[in-house]
Amino acid sequence: MADDNEEEAEPAVELGEGETVEGAPLVRVASRLHWPVQKSEILRKEEATIRTPDGPRELADLLEQVDESYFESRQEFLELVRGVTGTGPVPTADE
């Protein structure tokens, strides 16, 4: 019976074997924060490099381009930062 469960536990999508992508997903960084939060508090807590469609970028640099200084919710934070980074595929070393 244990063998049946192990087969079901396999990932639905196989992961590639190429180079790792530098930086963390924005949603991972957002999940570590508590809401609402001030921009200055995010900068104090998180020295992160974020994966973006233009390659890795420092969170501090991205937040400099956001006019808001207080984020009511995780969703608001994600929308405003994505407004700076854009959305789309993140390049890998093979691309």
N, C-alpha and C positions, 0 to 999 in steps of 0.2 A: 504494500500500500504506500510506503514511503516513496518508492520509485515513481509512482503516478504523480504525486505531489511535486516532486523535483522537476518533472517534465513540464508541469503547468507553471512553474516558477520562472521558466526561461523568459527572457525579454521578448516582447512582441516585435521589436525592431532591433536588428543587429546594429551595433555601434561600429563606426569606421575605425580603421587602424592607422590613420594618418597622424600628422602632428597635432598636438593639443592646441587649443585656441587660448590665447592669452586673455586674462581678465575673467571677471565673474559676471554672470547674468545679472541684469539690473534687478529682476524680481528676487533673486537670492539676497542681495544687499537690502532691499526693501523689507524682506521677511524678518530681518534681524532688528528692525527698528520698532518703536512703539509710537502709536499715533494718538493724538496730534503731536507734531514735533517741529521745532524751529530749525531753519537751515543751519544755523551755527552749531546746534547740537548734533546734527548729522555729520558736519565737518569734524567735530571733536571726536565722535565715535568711530567713524568710518574713513579709513585711508585706503580706499579700494580703487582698483582698476576695473573698468566696466567694458564688457564686450559691446561693440557698436558696429553698424554696417560699414563704417569708415575705419575699422580697426580698434584696438584698445585705446581707451581714454580715461584719464583720471577723473574720479567722481567730483573732486573739488573744482576742476576746470569746467565740467558740465554744469555744476550748480552756480558758478559765476555767471552763466548765461541765462539763468532762470531768474525772472524778476521777483518771484514770490519769496518771502522770507519765512513763511509759516505754512506748513502743510497740514491740512485738516485730516487727511486720510491717505492711506497707502495708494489708493487709486489716483488721487490728485497728484501725488508725488510722481508716480509712474507716468501719467499723462504729460506732465510738465517736462520731465527729463526726456521722455521720448520725443517731445516737441523739438528738443535740441539735437538729439542723436539721430532722429528719423527711425524708421522701421525697415526691416528687410533682412536678408540673409547676412550672417556674420562671415567674413572671409576667413579661410583657413590658409595655411602655408602652401597648400597644393593649388590654390586658385590663382 
